[in-house]
Structure formats: C-alpha cells, structure tokens
Amino acid sequence: MKLINAIRMGGTEVLPLVEGGKGVAVSNGITSGHWAAGGGVGTFSAVNADSYDVHGVAIPQEYHGTTRRLRHEELVAYAIEGGVTQARRSYDISGGKGRIHANILWEMGGAERVITGILERTKGIVNGITCGAGMPYRLSEIAAKFNVHYYPIVSSGRAFSALWKRAYSKVADLMGGVVYEDPWLAGGHNGLSNSENPQKPEDPYPRVLALRKIMREFGLGETPIIMAGGVWALEEWENWIDNPELGPIAFQFGTRPLLTKESPISDGWKQRLLKLKPGDVFLNKFSPTGFYSSAVNNNFIQELRARSERQVAFTTEPVGEHLVEYGVGARKRPVYLTAPDYARVKDWEDAGFVEALRTPDSTLIFVEPGKAEEIHRDQVNCMGCLSQCRFSNWSQEGPDYDNGKKADPRSFCIQKTLQDIAHADPKDETALENNLMFAGHNAYRFGSDPYYSNGFIPTVRELVDRILTGK
C-alpha cells in the first residue's frame, strides 16, 4: 500500500481524507471536528442542522406558521442557527487542525440564504463550502463574498464544464477542489442523468479522467479531485494515488463515518448497519427532489415501491380501451380505466387499498385510508424544505410559490422523515423501519469487514488511523 501523503487543498496541507456531509443532523459539529482534528477535512451538514437549548438538548424544529411561506421562513431561521451551532462545535473540537467544510444541497429550500446566514456568523471558522444536488452556479459568488473556498459536487465532466463556463471561471482562485460523486454508488441523492442507466454502474476511473482532462483545459491541473461514492478502503484505490494521469486526488468517506462512537445516529441504527447484506441499499427515484437517491430498503422504501406498483393510467373521457367508468374521491368523479386495470383495482380494493389518489401523470395510485390521510396531512404541513417539491408542489419562487405541477402522492415529505429518524427515541425500533435511512451502496461491508467484528465501533480518530493503513 502506497504511503498517503498530504495534499494542498483550500490553501493548506491536509490529509486527502474528506468526511462526506450527510444532512439532516447526521454529519454534525462533533463528527466533523474530530475528523478535522485527525488532519483531514471534516464536513458538517448545513441542511437543517440542530441547535440546542441551555441544557444541551436539541431544539425540536416545530412549525407554527399558518402558511407554507411562513413555515419556510421558520425553516430558514432554524437552518441558519443550527449551521452556526455546528460550525462552532466543529471548530472547538478540531483545535485549529485540518479543515472544516459546510455541506449544503443547492435544491434545499432557501439554500443561498441559509449558507449566507451561516457564513456571516462563522468567519474564520468555516474554511469551505461543499455543494451538490443541482447546478449551483452561484456557489462561487457566495464563496467570493466571504473569501472561503468552494467545492462543487458533480457526476460528470460535462456538468463541471457548464458550471465553469457560466460562473466558476470568474472565481477560479477560490476553487479548492471538485468532488466527483459516483452517481450509482453514493448514498443520499445521486446525479444520474437521463442518458445514464441506473441499473448499469460505470467504472469511475475513465469518468474522473475525463473530468481531469477538462479541468486541465481550464488551467486546473493541480486542483484536487475528491473521489466520492463507493470509497471504502484505500488499498482498493491504490492505482489512483500519486497517479500523474489523474493528478491530485483526495477521497471522501460518507458511509464509514456513520459507524463511529461520535456519530449521532442511534445505537439501533448503528446495529442495523452491521447487519446489512449486499443489495440492501436501494437506488430509487421516490425523492421529492426528482433526483435518484440511495437508501436502505426498509419498510419505508418498500411501502413507496408498493404504492407505485398499485398504479393504473386513466382518462377523463372514454378513449380507446379506457372505457370502464370508475369513481374517484368523495364525489366519485368519473374517470375511465381499461378492463384489465379495472380488475386489478378491484383486487386492490378487496385488499383494503380503497383510496385512489391522482398523480401528475394521469395515473391513480391506491392506498389504505390511513396512508391517504397521512399523505394529505404531510402535503398540507409542507414547510418548504426544498426549492421545488414534487410531493407538495411547493416552489420557493414567488409570486405563487407553486411549481405549476400537481402534487405527487408517489413521493413523501423528506424533511419530516429525516428529522424523525435522526431524533427518534432510541428505544423506538419502528423508527428505523418506517423512515428514510440514507446509505451508500457499500454499507453492507460493515458486516463483512473484520475491523467491525464482534460489533466493534471505532472512534473517529481510530477510523481515520485505520483508513490510513489502506484498510
């Protein structure tokens, strides 16, 4: 195994080991502070992070506004206060070592306002901004305003080229690195394009090499590329280290830091990670962002899959084979189904799935009454956590604050479920089954890696030391 040497990133020498940001309340000031103290780059999530009361107890993010716009303002205020809190914790723990980055999602509600509010109050503490989930053209402008380095997350050289030509070339000196995130293996939201097959992962090497070639054309040959998604042990990436063809490379670890003593996830969640098997992480497109995402295939995901499978197309007038009348809603407004689909609907109704919900694609899905009530309640309670939400039709852009589309009941309230799993009672085992549990596709390796045998859970520092051995 090659010796891992420090590289220059963001204006200083650091170990080429980056903690991946995991939003809501998972990558926090404690984990990022300890990672930075180990000499690498610690990353706290600025996506609706926790703040605390005088007793050190996380303040519940409860909403009292009577409209989505008012609740959105509450959400932005929570996010700024939480981000500032986590940044300061991280800095105190790091003792000035390593680097501290804030991770945001460009498609999160009020992203620009949130990161600006955090940086205004953390000057000299936050060294960089990592940002993905969308095309964050204004990221460089924000970085320039506060003189911090920025790290766009991309999944192709083409995406980076578009960002560079439109905006980043104007602030080239503050680009600390480019995160290449594997769109098939990374946890959380993934950057798969319409031209890429979600069922056919591609080798990251030629894709990263293509990114480096583009970067060299722009004079960025020495700007580090941070490989993210699917990274477990550095010995498996030895041919990437000190490779002149690729140039400076760092490695981002998102999944492995979940299982540390400092990680804020519950003990039950940690034990669940130790028991995952190959295939237990599911790449899906249920997210209200519209992006693909990777999550543990628990009851929550399985219910979403079943919800979409109980789906039939309809017409509002008799057309072609759509000749069988069917009444939808309390008023039983007529739509028309094919005879085979009508037979399927009757079977679903016999099984208790009697509530038909319209989707934006002129289809109906069938759910139980309790689930229909939950979907409606979550849509009504929307707090605008995304810039555009397919589940609730929210848009953060006025004057209507509506994305112009019908709300899609095949999706879910992402803010609610991520807050619930992060803050559930540790004794509530159902929380792990009935909420979204993001994870990278290598998460099953916790159960097969001898380092974690007998349920061993390391500290962050122990994990960093282990990673440096190549294992």
Protein Blocks (a to p, Z undefined) as FASTA:
>chain_A
ZZdddddeehiacdfbdcddddehkacfklmmmmmmnopacdddfehpacddfkopacdd
ddfbfbfklmmmmmmmmmmmmmmmmmmmmmmmnnopajddddddfkbghklmmmmmmmmm
mghkambdcdeeijdfklmmmmmmnopacddddfbfklmmmmmmmmmmmmmmlmnbdcdd
dfklpghjdfbdfkbcfklccdfklmmmmmmmmmmmnopamgccddeehiabfklmmmmg
opaknopaddddfklmmmcfklmbdfklmmmmmmpcehiaccdfkbfnlpacdddddfkl
mmmmmmmmmccdddfbdehjllbccdedjkopacdddfklmmmmmmmmmnopabccddfk
opacdddfklmmmmmmmmmmpgolafbdfklopafbdfkopghiacdfkbccfklmmmmm
mmgcfklmklmmmcccdddfklmmmmmmmklgghiacdfklmmmmmmnoZZ
